[in-house]
Amino acid sequence: MATVLGINAVFHDPAAALVVDGTIVAAAEEERFSRRKHGKTPVPFSTWELPESAARWCLSTAGVDPRDLDAVAYSYDPQLAKPESDDITDDAWESLRTLFVRRAPRFLATALPGLDPSIVRFVPHHVAHAASAYLAAPSRSSAVMVVDGRGEGHSFLAGHVRDGDLEVLARQALPHSLGLMYEELTAHLGFRRSSDEYKVMALAAFAEPELLDRLRQLVRVGDGHFTVDPIDWSALAPAVPPGSEPSEVHAVLASSVQARLEEALLELAAWLHERTGEGLLTMAGGVALNCVANSRIWRESPFDDVWVQPASGDSGTALGAALHTAHALGDTVQPMATAALGRGWSDDEIAATLRDADISAERPDDLADAIAEVLAANGVVAWVQGRSEFGPRALGHRSLLAHPGHDNQDRLNRIKGRESFRPVAPMVLAERAPEIFDGGPLPSPFMLFTHRVAPGWRQRIASAVHVDGSARVQTVDAADEPLVHRVLERFEARTGIPVVINTSLNTAGRPMVDDPRDALECFGSAPVDVLAVGPFLVRRRSLTAPGTDRVGAAATTG
């Protein structure tokens, strides 16, 4: 019976997670506390920056003192890193990064007074990624595949898991990396690498992969390994200047790289299935957030099922390191039932925040019905309920919601200040999903796959449909998300449509909203009609309308 704190701090998306007696108790990214997108800049000399606030919150929410921890699991092993020299001023920076990691136990003991630095364990980066998938998945046995930019010295891991124990079957050594290839393309297209790769995936749908044959020459796959030759991106398409929009030629390049990535992953998955014979493939690593590729693996690989860690990026390695260490210490690790592992607030705490901000609010008898009424009238709703999500997907806890049948994709993109080609995702009643969506796994509660939209529904939910006729679906089950399910039911009763569109509650360049104060700041600065925070409903007009009951009175009614 162990209490294990997981830490990710190496590359980007610093995060902390707490596992107690094999059960995931809490997990959160540092960005939700610091309000700094991705927590820090992804450069080697930022490795010393620890997720101090996230770690303190994980401990406090469980009532755990640092002295009570059995282990701290850090998701990078400096013994596996191979700096080009011992000179910390070396141009490659790797020696400085490694030095910071080696000093992590001391840094952590300073950040968390009372912590014994000797209990810090280093977990290899890709093992942490892998454990975040295979130990969190519903099955104790699976094949596992990790694909990302890089770890200590590799960019890929494939393995076979039996009863929670990992046998590594293949690794791909750097510099060959499918993830770094995609990052380089992201930067070439004028986006931020290690941050905006999902924009490239969205852009890829706007063109055909006309450069695919050339990419096949540059990216080659063998048995459990691959080679990525240096790519002269400017020879394929000119770089997009900062602040400019990508053009057709850039969409062609994005489409070609996306297609070659999908092919490579399918080849690797086929090899892994042949080696393991497992029916379930579990996946993590930043590339596993590519829901288009995930869907092709689900449809076309020999595996019967695919389970992807919702926090597949580096933040998830904090969870994976903690799970891996808990398992090593003898605990029976429980599957991940929900991604709602972050902070939450009581009704009284929310009411106090509203009072302090002098904001008028209602407390409807039936919040779900009141929100369904707003959505049916084509209002946009900022939705803040329960504990925040761990990972990059808004799954009905920190969301912007809107009607799917109007021109609301453009509207939401304008509200958020993001590119016009970016899609928004449909939330659908789980029991109705099969008649509207196919081509991907159902149920799909974590929004990690794309699905084809049935022709008869494409106009009815036009704002949820991407240019290629697909949608990144989140199914909502009444047992798991009763309040959101109720909203969808009441919305369908008014409109005949069991779908609303959902995107993360934030504006461009800002982390997802986390606490009620964040929600008020976002609501106050964006043209959103209604804020639903806990049981309270704040309407846009109430910010200036005189004579409206204040929350102190409203909180006692309903």
JODABEL-V17872 format. One record per residue. N is the residue number from 0. RES is the residue in one letter. PHI is phi in degrees with one decimal (NA if undefined). Layout:
BEGIN
N_RES_PHI / N_RES_PHI
END
This chain:
BEGIN
0_M_NA / 1_A_-125.4 / 2_T_-115.3 / 3_V_-126.7 / 4_L_-100.9 / 5_G_-98.5 / 6_I_-132.9 / 7_N_-117.7 / 8_A_-150.1 / 9_V_-79.1 / 10_F_-94.7 / 11_H_-160.6 / 12_D_52.2 / 13_P_-58.0 / 14_A_-157.4 / 15_A_-135.5 / 16_A_-146.8 / 17_L_-123.7 / 18_V_-120.4 / 19_V_-120.3 / 20_D_52.6 / 21_G_84.5 / 22_T_-109.6 / 23_I_-73.3 / 24_V_-99.2 / 25_A_-159.6 / 26_A_-159.2 / 27_A_-158.5 / 28_E_-86.6 / 29_E_-63.3 / 30_E_-59.5 / 31_R_-69.5 / 32_F_-96.3 / 33_S_-79.4 / 34_R_61.5 / 35_R_-115.6 / 36_K_-52.4 / 37_H_66.5 / 38_G_82.2 / 39_K_-168.9 / 40_T_-75.2 / 41_P_-78.8 / 42_V_-127.3 / 43_P_-56.4 / 44_F_-78.0 / 45_S_-92.6 / 46_T_-61.3 / 47_W_-69.3 / 48_E_-73.3 / 49_L_-96.5 / 50_P_-78.2 / 51_E_-63.9 / 52_S_-68.1 / 53_A_-63.5 / 54_A_-65.9 / 55_R_-62.5 / 56_W_-65.1 / 57_C_-55.8 / 58_L_-68.3 / 59_S_-67.8 / 60_T_-66.8 / 61_A_-101.3 / 62_G_68.2 / 63_V_-105.9 / 64_D_-87.7 / 65_P_-52.7 / 66_R_-67.6 / 67_D_-88.1 / 68_L_-69.7 / 69_D_-86.5 / 70_A_-160.3 / 71_V_-117.3 / 72_A_-106.9 / 73_Y_-102.6 / 74_S_-86.1 / 75_Y_-168.2 / 76_D_-113.1 / 77_P_-65.3 / 78_Q_-67.7 / 79_L_-90.6 / 80_A_-75.2 / 81_K_-127.8 / 82_P_-60.1 / 83_E_-67.6 / 84_S_-157.9 / 85_D_-91.9 / 86_D_-84.3 / 87_I_-71.9 / 88_T_-96.0 / 89_D_-58.7 / 90_D_-60.7 / 91_A_-77.0 / 92_W_70.3 / 93_E_-62.6 / 94_S_-65.8 / 95_L_-68.3 / 96_R_-57.9 / 97_T_-63.9 / 98_L_-60.9 / 99_F_-60.5 / 100_V_-65.8 / 101_R_-60.7 / 102_R_-86.7 / 103_A_-54.2 / 104_P_-56.5 / 105_R_-71.0 / 106_F_-58.5 / 107_L_-66.1 / 108_A_-64.9 / 109_T_-73.6 / 110_A_-72.0 / 111_L_-123.1 / 112_P_-53.4 / 113_G_100.4 / 114_L_-69.9 / 115_D_-85.2 / 116_P_-61.9 / 117_S_-70.9 / 118_I_-89.3 / 119_V_-75.1 / 120_R_-115.2 / 121_F_-93.1 / 122_V_-109.4 / 123_P_-51.2 / 124_H_-54.8 / 125_H_-75.5 / 126_V_-66.3 / 127_A_-63.9 / 128_H_-56.4 / 129_A_-60.8 / 130_A_-63.6 / 131_S_-63.2 / 132_A_-96.4 / 133_Y_-72.9 / 134_L_-87.2 / 135_A_-90.8 / 136_A_-71.9 / 137_P_-67.3 / 138_S_-103.8 / 139_R_-83.4 / 140_S_-129.0 / 141_S_-170.7 / 142_A_-87.3 / 143_V_-133.0 / 144_M_-136.2 / 145_V_-119.5 / 146_V_-134.7 / 147_D_-151.8 / 148_G_-70.9 / 149_R_-168.1 / 150_G_-119.3 / 151_E_-63.7 / 152_G_-150.9 / 153_H_-134.7 / 154_S_-129.4 / 155_F_-156.5 / 156_L_-139.2 / 157_A_-128.4 / 158_G_-153.8 / 159_H_-121.1 / 160_V_-110.6 / 161_R_-125.2 / 162_D_50.5 / 163_G_84.4 / 164_D_-103.6 / 165_L_-97.5 / 166_E_-109.3 / 167_V_-78.2 / 168_L_-102.1 / 169_A_-158.8 / 170_R_-136.4 / 171_Q_-112.7 / 172_A_-75.2 / 173_L_-67.5 / 174_P_-86.8 / 175_H_-74.0 / 176_S_-156.0 / 177_L_-69.4 / 178_G_-67.9 / 179_L_-67.6 / 180_M_-58.2 / 181_Y_-68.0 / 182_E_-63.3 / 183_E_-62.1 / 184_L_-62.8 / 185_T_-56.6 / 186_A_-67.0 / 187_H_-63.7 / 188_L_-87.2 / 189_G_88.6 / 190_F_-99.4 / 191_R_-92.9 / 192_R_-69.4 / 193_S_59.5 / 194_S_-151.2 / 195_D_-108.9 / 196_E_-61.2 / 197_Y_-65.1 / 198_K_-68.1 / 199_V_-63.6 / 200_M_-59.7 / 201_A_-67.5 / 202_L_-63.4 / 203_A_-60.2 / 204_A_-73.1 / 205_F_-91.9 / 206_A_-154.1 / 207_E_-91.9 / 208_P_-79.0 / 209_E_-68.2 / 210_L_-100.9 / 211_L_-61.7 / 212_D_-60.4 / 213_R_-67.1 / 214_L_-67.8 / 215_R_-64.2 / 216_Q_-71.2 / 217_L_-88.9 / 218_V_-120.2 / 219_R_-124.1 / 220_V_-119.3 / 221_G_-116.3 / 222_D_-78.1 / 223_G_74.4 / 224_H_-153.4 / 225_F_-154.2 / 226_T_-126.6 / 227_V_-119.2 / 228_D_-71.9 / 229_P_-56.6 / 230_I_-112.1 / 231_D_-86.5 / 232_W_-62.8 / 233_S_-66.5 / 234_A_-74.7 / 235_L_-96.1 / 236_A_-167.3 / 237_P_-64.6 / 238_A_-64.7 / 239_V_-85.0 / 240_P_-63.5 / 241_P_-54.0 / 242_G_85.7 / 243_S_-96.8 / 244_E_-89.9 / 245_P_-65.8 / 246_S_-110.0 / 247_E_-58.4 / 248_V_-64.1 / 249_H_-75.3 / 250_A_-63.9 / 251_V_-61.5 / 252_L_-63.7 / 253_A_-60.1 / 254_S_-62.8 / 255_S_-68.2 / 256_V_-67.7 / 257_Q_-59.0 / 258_A_-64.1 / 259_R_-69.4 / 260_L_-59.2 / 261_E_-60.2 / 262_E_-60.7 / 263_A_-62.5 / 264_L_-65.0 / 265_L_-64.0 / 266_E_-64.8 / 267_L_-65.4 / 268_A_-65.3 / 269_A_-63.0 / 270_W_-62.0 / 271_L_-65.9 / 272_H_-64.3 / 273_E_-61.9 / 274_R_-76.4 / 275_T_-107.3 / 276_G_68.8 / 277_E_-75.5 / 278_G_-87.4 / 279_L_-109.7 / 280_L_-107.9 / 281_T_-106.9 / 282_M_-138.8 / 283_A_-156.9 / 284_G_97.9 / 285_G_-55.9 / 286_V_-67.1 / 287_A_-71.6 / 288_L_-83.7 / 289_N_-81.6 / 290_C_-68.9 / 291_V_-66.9 / 292_A_-65.4 / 293_N_-56.2 / 294_S_-68.7 / 295_R_-65.5 / 296_I_-63.0 / 297_W_-62.2 / 298_R_-77.6 / 299_E_-112.9 / 300_S_-81.2 / 301_P_-72.5 / 302_F_-71.7 / 303_D_-77.2 / 304_D_-149.6 / 305_V_-132.7 / 306_W_-121.0 / 307_V_-115.3 / 308_Q_-64.8 / 309_P_-58.8 / 310_A_-102.3 / 311_S_-73.2 / 312_G_-70.2 / 313_D_-63.9 / 314_S_-58.3 / 315_G_-66.6 / 316_T_-68.9 / 317_A_-62.2 / 318_L_-67.0 / 319_G_-61.7 / 320_A_-62.2 / 321_A_-66.1 / 322_L_-64.8 / 323_H_-58.3 / 324_T_-71.1 / 325_A_-59.2 / 326_H_-63.1 / 327_A_-64.3 / 328_L_-83.8 / 329_G_102.2 / 330_D_-76.6 / 331_T_-86.9 / 332_V_-77.7 / 333_Q_-89.9 / 334_P_-61.7 / 335_M_-81.7 / 336_A_-87.1 / 337_T_-153.4 / 338_A_-93.8 / 339_A_-81.7 / 340_L_-115.2 / 341_G_-93.8 / 342_R_-73.2 / 343_G_-142.1 / 344_W_-133.4 / 345_S_-74.4 / 346_D_-58.7 / 347_D_-64.9 / 348_E_-65.7 / 349_I_-65.8 / 350_A_-59.8 / 351_A_-64.8 / 352_T_-63.2 / 353_L_-64.5 / 354_R_-64.6 / 355_D_-61.6 / 356_A_-86.3 / 357_D_57.1 / 358_I_-106.0 / 359_S_-78.9 / 360_A_-148.8 / 361_E_-103.6 / 362_R_-127.8 / 363_P_-63.8 / 364_D_-62.6 / 365_D_-130.9 / 366_L_-60.4 / 367_A_-60.3 / 368_D_-68.2 / 369_A_-63.6 / 370_I_-70.6 / 371_A_-60.0 / 372_E_-64.3 / 373_V_-63.0 / 374_L_-64.2 / 375_A_-64.7 / 376_A_-87.6 / 377_N_70.3 / 378_G_-86.9 / 379_V_-101.9 / 380_V_-117.6 / 381_A_-88.1 / 382_W_-120.6 / 383_V_-128.3 / 384_Q_-141.5 / 385_G_65.8 / 386_R_-82.2 / 387_S_-71.8 / 388_E_-76.8 / 389_F_-95.8 / 390_G_111.5 / 391_P_-85.7 / 392_R_-95.2 / 393_A_-82.1 / 394_L_-120.7 / 395_G_93.4 / 396_H_-117.9 / 397_R_-136.6 / 398_S_-128.6 / 399_L_-103.4 / 400_L_-117.5 / 401_A_-156.8 / 402_H_-66.3 / 403_P_-84.8 / 404_G_-99.4 / 405_H_-107.9 / 406_D_-82.9 / 407_N_-96.8 / 408_Q_-63.0 / 409_D_-61.7 / 410_R_-62.4 / 411_L_-67.2 / 412_N_-63.4 / 413_R_-68.0 / 414_I_-57.9 / 415_K_-84.9 / 416_G_71.6 / 417_R_-121.2 / 418_E_-61.8 / 419_S_-68.5 / 420_F_-83.5 / 421_R_-75.6 / 422_P_-82.0 / 423_V_-118.3 / 424_A_-108.4 / 425_P_-88.6 / 426_M_-97.4 / 427_V_-139.2 / 428_L_-56.2 / 429_A_-57.0 / 430_E_-74.1 / 431_R_-100.7 / 432_A_-56.6 / 433_P_-61.4 / 434_E_-82.9 / 435_I_-111.0 / 436_F_-129.0 / 437_D_-147.5 / 438_G_82.6 / 439_G_-153.6 / 440_P_-68.2 / 441_L_-132.1 / 442_P_-69.0 / 443_S_-138.7 / 444_P_-77.8 / 445_F_-110.3 / 446_M_58.6 / 447_L_-119.2 / 448_F_-139.1 / 449_T_-101.6 / 450_H_-131.3 / 451_R_-79.2 / 452_V_-94.8 / 453_A_-58.4 / 454_P_-51.7 / 455_G_-68.6 / 456_W_-107.3 / 457_R_-63.1 / 458_Q_-77.8 / 459_R_-69.7 / 460_I_-123.6 / 461_A_-56.0 / 462_S_-72.3 / 463_A_-96.0 / 464_V_-102.3 / 465_H_-75.6 / 466_V_-60.6 / 467_D_-93.3 / 468_G_82.6 / 469_S_-105.3 / 470_A_-151.3 / 471_R_-93.0 / 472_V_-91.2 / 473_Q_-119.2 / 474_T_-87.0 / 475_V_-119.6 / 476_D_-99.7 / 477_A_-62.5 / 478_A_-72.2 / 479_D_-91.3 / 480_E_-132.6 / 481_P_-62.1 / 482_L_-70.7 / 483_V_-63.7 / 484_H_-59.5 / 485_R_-64.5 / 486_V_-59.3 / 487_L_-63.9 / 488_E_-61.9 / 489_R_-71.5 / 490_F_-65.9 / 491_E_-64.0 / 492_A_-60.5 / 493_R_-88.1 / 494_T_-119.5 / 495_G_79.7 / 496_I_-117.9 / 497_P_-88.7 / 498_V_-136.0 / 499_V_-127.0 / 500_I_-94.7 / 501_N_-138.7 / 502_T_-142.0 / 503_S_-66.2 / 504_L_-85.8 / 505_N_-167.7 / 506_T_-114.7 / 507_A_-54.1 / 508_G_82.1 / 509_R_-113.6 / 510_P_-66.2 / 511_M_-59.2 / 512_V_-52.7 / 513_D_-123.1 / 514_D_-102.2 / 515_P_-58.7 / 516_R_-65.4 / 517_D_-56.7 / 518_A_-62.8 / 519_L_-65.7 / 520_E_-64.5 / 521_C_-66.1 / 522_F_-63.6 / 523_G_-71.3 / 524_S_-109.2 / 525_A_-126.1 / 526_P_-76.3 / 527_V_-108.0 / 528_D_-78.4 / 529_V_-141.9 / 530_L_-112.8 / 531_A_-108.3 / 532_V_-122.9 / 533_G_59.7 / 534_P_-82.6 / 535_F_-100.3 / 536_L_-125.1 / 537_V_-110.3 / 538_R_-96.2 / 539_R_-54.8 / 540_R_-67.3 / 541_S_-72.5 / 542_L_-68.7 / 543_T_-124.9 / 544_A_-70.1 / 545_P_-76.0 / 546_G_79.0 / 547_T_-81.5 / 548_D_-60.5 / 549_R_-78.9 / 550_V_-63.5 / 551_G_-59.2 / 552_A_-80.8 / 553_A_-64.1 / 554_A_-67.7 / 555_T_-97.0 / 556_T_-111.9 / 557_G_85.2
END
